[in-house]
Amino acid sequence: MPPRYISYWLGTLVSFAYHSIDVQSFHAHIPLRQLRQILNSNSSSNDSSRDDGTARTVDGCSTPPAAINVDDGGSGLTDRFKYKVHALMGSYDPAPGAIDDENQMGIIIGKMLEFPTVYTFTAVGRTESIPGDLYANQVKLALSSVLGSDARMELQIVPRGEKFTRISAKVTVDSAYVISSIYEELGALEATVMKF
């Protein structure tokens, strides 16, 4: 199949998937039972081909002709695709006047997660000059400085060769701001070479 046909069908598929996702600001939610009533009342009445743009009324609910949308919630789509579409639609845009650059990690995370939530932080430290356990204690202190000394955390210490140690910490966070603050504290540790 020539590449131009592949791109055509891929574009058609993406367009179909895009229009299958319900965006509340563009479509009205109509229960399937009510949609059937609207469609049946329109096909049985004389004005079934209304082109005047007037609203149709069923059970006291007025809906413009273009607002009818049957949506299964995008059940056949992956979360990754949904996140991309919502990003393109501007759902993750910061509030007007807020800083919007590559250093503002909390904005997107705040839109994608429901708080409070369990979150796993991972930091990799260069531990050739200090023991891995000492670096693990530094990570624990960095987490406690943001979460409080009584915060529950599960630490996993994994040596990565002779020079590095990976620390994974599972904690409960209350906001995207807390996540950003913890990443800042982990980055401030002298031994930290990577955090994710």
CORSUL-V952477 format. One record per residue. N is the residue number from 1. BURIAL is b if it has 24 or more other C-alpha atoms within 12 Angstrom, else e. Layout:
BEGIN
((N/BURIAL) (N/BURIAL))
END
This chain:
BEGIN
((1/e) (2/e) (3/e) (4/e) (5/e) (6/e) (7/e) (8/e) (9/e) (10/e) (11/e) (12/e) (13/e) (14/e) (15/e) (16/e) (17/b) (18/b) (19/e) (20/e) (21/b) (22/b) (23/b) (24/e) (25/e) (26/e) (27/e) (28/e) (29/e) (30/b) (31/e) (32/e) (33/e) (34/e) (35/b) (36/e) (37/e) (38/b) (39/b) (40/e) (41/e) (42/e) (43/e) (44/e) (45/e) (46/e) (47/e) (48/e) (49/e) (50/e) (51/e) (52/e) (53/e) (54/e) (55/e) (56/b) (57/e) (58/e) (59/e) (60/e) (61/e) (62/e) (63/b) (64/e) (65/e) (66/e) (67/b) (68/b) (69/b) (70/b) (71/b) (72/e) (73/e) (74/e) (75/e) (76/e) (77/e) (78/e) (79/e) (80/e) (81/e) (82/b) (83/e) (84/e) (85/b) (86/e) (87/e) (88/e) (89/e) (90/e) (91/e) (92/b) (93/b) (94/e) (95/e) (96/e) (97/e) (98/e) (99/e) (100/e) (101/e) (102/e) (103/e) (104/e) (105/b) (106/b) (107/b) (108/b) (109/b) (110/b) (111/e) (112/e) (113/e) (114/e) (115/e) (116/e) (117/e) (118/e) (119/b) (120/e) (121/b) (122/b) (123/b) (124/b) (125/b) (126/b) (127/b) (128/e) (129/e) (130/e) (131/e) (132/b) (133/e) (134/e) (135/b) (136/b) (137/e) (138/b) (139/b) (140/b) (141/b) (142/b) (143/b) (144/b) (145/e) (146/b) (147/b) (148/e) (149/e) (150/e) (151/e) (152/e) (153/b) (154/e) (155/b) (156/b) (157/b) (158/e) (159/e) (160/e) (161/e) (162/e) (163/e) (164/b) (165/b) (166/b) (167/b) (168/b) (169/b) (170/b) (171/b) (172/b) (173/b) (174/e) (175/b) (176/b) (177/e) (178/b) (179/b) (180/b) (181/b) (182/b) (183/b) (184/b) (185/b) (186/b) (187/b) (188/e) (189/b) (190/e) (191/b) (192/b) (193/e) (194/e) (195/b) (196/e))
END
